[in-house]
Amino acid sequence: MRSAGERLDTDQRSAFAASYLGWMMDAFDYFILVLVYKEIADDFGVSLDKMAYLTTVTLVMRPVGAYLFGIWADKIGRRTPLIVDVCLYSVIGFLCAFAPNYWVLFVLRLLYGIGMGGEWGLGAALSMEKVPAHRRGFFSGILQGGYAGGYLLASVAFLVVNSWLGLSWRYLFALSILPAFVSLIIRLNVRESEVWVNTKALLEKNKTSVRTVFLNPKVLRRFVFLVILMAAFNFLSHGTQDLYPTFLKSDENRGAGLDATTATWIAVIYNVGAIIGGFVLGWASDRIGRKGAILVGAVLTLPIIPIFAYSTTAGMLCLGSFLIQAATQGAWASVPAHLSEMSPNAIRGFYPGVTYQLGNVIAALNLPIQQHLSERWGYPMALSVTVAIAAVAVAVLTLVGAQATAVDFTEETEPVGVPGLTP
């Protein structure tokens, strides 16, 4: 039995670091676009409504990547697909710097979505299978915080490249080649997941296919439920993040009218809040369960919305966004552990990533919807309505769902192991 304070061994640390860095750099590339999509719109002469579909097409293609790389990972192991995936999205992100027009950038962001979709599921499976079960929530919170870390890094890069050096948005995308170095960490220091190796042997012994595992009725029911839950989660996350930089900088539709540098510093600070929230509620989920931690984050979001959306000074907007990111990303902290624990061993490369990314598809219209509502009602109302609905949906779905906190993956002795209770 491991003690609570036991340190990870070298292999566990390397696997977790590689997964964290991969997810962080994935988010870095995604949020570069969010931070500069007004500048790109001006450069290419397209409307903000049209530009919003660049994020939509990325989100729509993420399930394709989750499916392709997830199935591959369940067949041959986690390491090689993760290396290929990181290199894929790094190169495509880099090529965005050279896009000559809107439609070329559109196609590149579509292809980038495939790479982005594959990374999260593979990284979550690899790291959650390696860390100790009783500390899985803690590491889950840190891992999911890589998303905020990538946003934070993108914000700092924007300050340096755009605000301080006065360079164009293209230089930011040129930095996307950096994630390729993550693949070296994976290749050199990480062994294959022992859970996957043992499960593959079990499948072969029982002559059971991955398809048979997935088509188990209980597994299918849970899959549908988790897709709906992830849709609510993604509406919550993207609802608090995607439009907010534009709201902070806009002089129209009741925008805050801040200069770009001030708005970006606020983004830096609210991503610190997201990282702190993920750390705290990830740790808490090992003690109060995944459902308990998610409920705390979702419910705490609601009273913060007025400060987040209706404040009129930079200081109060900074406070509101810091608090709401701490709450919403705190709710997200349990997701890597929760989805991994809800998945049978045989399809953990595929199952968590695809449920997450299909939920993203449903939420892919968040930014266009918010942009449209802001032009009719103003940014504060658009942000408030969408975030409040998403927070309530996350809380209700979590209440009726199952959990399998700290389940031991090594104890699964049947090809179709379904932790937890229905759904």
N, C-alpha and C positions, 0 to 999 in steps of 0.2 A: 504493500500500500504506500503510495507516494505521500509525502508530507506536503502541506499547503504551500510551504515556502521553497519546495524543491526546485532547483534550476533546471532549465531545459538542457539537454545534451547538445553537442555540436551539430548533429544532423537536424534535430528539431529546431534549433535556432536558425540554421541556414534555410530550412524549408519555410519557416515563418517569415524571415526577413525577405526572402525572394518573393513570397506571395504578397507581402505588404508593399514592397517597392513596385511590384508589377501593377497592383491596383492603384497605388498613388499616382504613378506616371500615366496610367490609363485615364484617371480623372483629370490629371493635369492637361492632357490634350483635349479632353471634352470641354473643360471650362475655359480654355483659351478662346474658343469660339464664342462662348457666352459673354466673355468680357469685351470682345471686340466686334460683335456682330453688327453694331451700328456703324462702326468705322468701315467694315467690309461692305455694308449696304451703300454707304456713300461712295466708296471706291468703284463699285460695280454698277451703281445707279439703279438699285432695286429697292423695293419697299421693305419696311421692317416686318410686315406680315409675311412676305415672301421669304425673307431671311430666316424667320422662325422655323421654317420647314427644314432647314439644315440640321437643327437639333432633332427634329421629328424623324427624319430619314435615318439618322444614326440610331435612335432608340428602336425604330421598327426593325432594323437589321440585326440588332443584338441577339434575338432568339435564334437566328440562323447560325451565328457563331457559337452560341451556347450549345446548340444541338450538334453541329458538326464536330466541334472540338470535344464536347462531352462524350459523344458516342465513341470517338477515337480514344479518349482517355480511359473509358471503361473497357476497351478492348486491349490496349497495349500498355496501359499505365499512365501516370500523371505527368512525368517529367518531360518527355519528348514533345507531346502536344503543347505543353505550356511554353517551352522554348520557342517553338515555331510560331505560336500565337503572338508572343511578345515581339518577335522580330517583324511579324506581319504588320501589326498596328503601328509600330515605330516608323517603319518605312513609309507607310501610307500617310501618317501624320506629317512626316517630313515633306512629302510631295505636295501637301496642301499649300506650302509656302510659295509654290511656283504656279498655282492655279491662275490661268489668264482671264477667267470669267466665272460668273456664277454657276453655270451648269457643269463645268469641269470640277469646281469645288463641291457641287452637289454629289457628283458621282464618287469623288474621293471620300466624302463623309459617309456615303452609303457603304463603301468598302471598309472604311474605318470601323463602322458599327459591327461588322462581322468579327473583327479582331477584338474589339472592346467587349462584345458579348461572350467570347470564349474565355477571356482572362479571369473574370470573377469566379465562375463556377469551378474552374480548375484550381485556382489559387485557394479557394475556400476548402475544396475537398482535400487537397494536399496538406494544408496546414491544420485543419480540424481533425484529420485522421492521425496526425502526428503528436499534437499537444496532449497533455494529460486531461482525461475526461472531466475531472473535478475543477479544472482551471479553464475549461473551454470557453466559458462565457467571458472571462477576463480577456483572453487572447482574441476572441471574436470581436470585442469592443475595440481593441487596438487595431485589428485588421480592417474593420469597417471604417475606422477613423482615417485609414489611408485615403479614402475618398475625399474627406475634408482636407487632408494633408496635400493632396493633389490640387485642390481648389486654392489652398493657401499658397502653394508654390506657384501656381499660375498667376495669382494676384501679385506676388512679389516680382515675378518675371515681367508682368505688365508694367509695374512701377518702374523697373529698371529700363526696360526696352522702350516703352512708349513715353512715360512721363519724364524720365530723367535723360535718356539718350535721344528722345525724339524720333525714334525709328518706327517704321510702319509695322502693321500687324503681321506681315510676312515673316519677320524675324522671329516672332514668337513660335510660329509653326516649325521653323527650322530647328528649334530646340527639341522637337518631338523624336529625334533620332536617339536621344539619350536612353530611353527604355531598353534599347537593344543590349545595353550592358547588363541588364538584369538577367538576361538569358545565360550569361557567363557564370553568375552566382549559382543559378540552378544547376547548370551542367557540371560544375566543378565540385560542389559541396553537398548536394542533396541526393540521398538514396531514394529508391522507389518506395512508395507507401506499402508498409507491411500489411495493412488492412486489405489493400487491393490484391496483393500477391496471394494472401490466404483465401480471399473471396473467389479469385479466379480458379484456384485449385478446387474449392468447394463446388463451383458451378460445373467444372469438368467432371468431378467425381459423380455428381448427381445428374449429369447430362441435362442441365438446365440452361436455357439461353437468357440473355439480357431481355429480349422481347417478352419472354414468358414472365419474368419478374415484373416488368412494367405493366403488363396486361392483367395482373392480379387485381381483382375488383377493388380491394381496399386501397391498393397503391394508386389506382386510377382516381378514385374518389378524392383521396388526399391531394393528388396532383392538381385537380380542378380547384379545390378549395385554396391551396397555396398560391395558385395563379391569381385568384381574386384578392387574397390578402396582399400579395406583392403589388398588385395594381393600386390598392389603397396606399400602401407604403410609398410607392413611387410618385403618386400624385402629391403626397405630403412632402416628400423630399424636393422634387422639382418645383412644387408650388412655392416653396420658401426660398428657392435658389435661382432659378433660371431667369425670371423677370426682374429680380431685385436689383442687380447692377444697373439695368436700364432705368428703373424707377428712381434710383438714387441720382442719376445724372440728368434725367429729362426735365425740361421746363414746361412740358405740355401734359395735359390730362392729370393734373394735380401731382406731378412728379416732384421730387424733393429739390431738384435744381442744383445739386452739388457739383463742384468741379470734379474732373475725372480722378485726380490724385486723391482727394478726400474720399470719394466713393470707393476707391480701391483700398485705401487704408481701412475703411469700414469692413470691406470684404475680408481683409487679413484678420481683423479682430473677431468677426463672427465665425470664421473657420477655426480659430483657437477655441471658441466656445463649443463648436461641434466636436472637436477632438476631446475636450474635457468631458463633455456630456457622454461621449462614447466610452471613455475610460471608466467613468463613475458607474454608469448603468450596466456596462458590460461586466464589471466586477460584481455589481449587485445581483445580476442575473444568476450567478452561481449560488446565491444565498436565498433569493426570493423566487427563483424560477424565471424562465424566459418570458412567460406570459406576464408575470408581475412587473418585470422591468419594462416591457413594451408598454403596458398600461400606464405606468408612471410617466413615461416620456410623452405619450399621446395626450393624456389628460392635462399635463402641465403646459402643453402647447396652447391650449384654448385661451386662458387668461392673458397670455403674452401678446396675442394678435393685435390688440389696439396699439400697444407701444411700438410693435414691429411695423405696422402699416400706416398709422395715422400721426406719428410724431412729426414735428416740423423742424427740429434742430438736429444738427449732425450728432450731437452727444446722445440725445434720446434715441435716434435711429440706430446708433451704434449699440446702445444698451439693449434695445428691443431685438435687434438681429442677433446679437450675442446670445441672449437668453433663449430665443426661439430655436437657434441652431443647437444649443446645448440640449434642449428638450427633444427636438425631432430626431437629431442624430443619436441622442441617447436611446430613443426608442429603436432606432436602427441597429444599435450595438449588438443586439442578440441575434440578428438575422443570419449571419454566417453559421453560427452554432445551431440555431433553431432549424434552419433548412437542412443542414447536414444531419442533425439528429432525427429529423422526420423522414430521412431517406434510407432505403435499404442499401446495404453495402454494395451490392452488385451494380447499382446504377447511380452511385453518388457523384461520378464525374458529370453525368447528364442531368440528373433530377433537380438538384438545387439551382443550378445555373439556368436551366430552361424555365423553371417556374418563376424565378426572379425576372428573367428577361421577357417572358410573355406578359408578365405584369407591367413591365416597362412599355411594351407595345400598346397596351390599353391606355397607359398614361402618356403616350407619345404626343398627344395633342395638347398637353398641358400648356406649353408656351404659346402656341397659336390661340388657344382659348383665352388665356390670361391677357394676351396682347389685344385681342378683339374686345374683351370686356373692359379693359382699361380705356379704350377709345370711346366707349359708351358711358361708363360709370366713373372713370378715373382709376388710377393705379391702386389707391388704398382699398377701395371696395373690391376690385378684382382680386387682389391678394388675400383679403380677409375672407371672402366667400369661399374661394377654392381651398384655402388652407384649413378652414374650420370644418368643411365637409369631409376632407381627407382625414383629419385627425379623429373625428367621430367614427368614421368608417374603420380606421385601424383599430380603435378601441373595441368596437362592437365585434368585429371579426375575431380579434384576439380572444375575447371572452368566450366565444363559442368554439374556438379551436382547441386542438390537443397540444401537448408538449411532452418531451422526453428528456428533460434536463439531465445532462451528464451521463447519458446512456453509454455503456461500454461497447464500442464497436467490435471488440475482439470476442465478445460473448455471443455474437450472431452465429448460430450453428446450422441454420437452414438457409437454402438459397434465396427464399423470399422472407426476409426478416422485416417486419413492419413495426418499428418502435412506437410507443405511445398508444393512445386510444383514438377512436374515431372522432373527427374526420381525419 
